[in-house]
């Protein structure tokens, strides 16, 4: 599938890319080769091939949250040994930083 310069310019506009004339020519050639390869793959008969959606064997592990009860003595040991605290609250670094505002 040979892409035209006009098609490359439209793709560049949609992607908000400012391409030089040299880049447009390069992408016209490169994308045309890629689309030709895809067309060739489309000719392969895959009717008897099952879909592959996961190849690593990994699975999501979901579990219910469970409350763990601690003895008061163990809680106090943790609080006393924590480096930064306010009363019985443990202070940790911010997870979300709002410096963007």
PyMOL commands that set and color helices and strands:
alter all, ss='L'
color gray80, all
select helices_A, chain A and resi 5-14+21-42+72-81
alter helices_A, ss='H'
color red, helices_A
select strands_A, chain A and resi 85-86+89-90
alter strands_A, ss='S'
color yellow, strands_A
deselect
rebuild
show_as cartoon
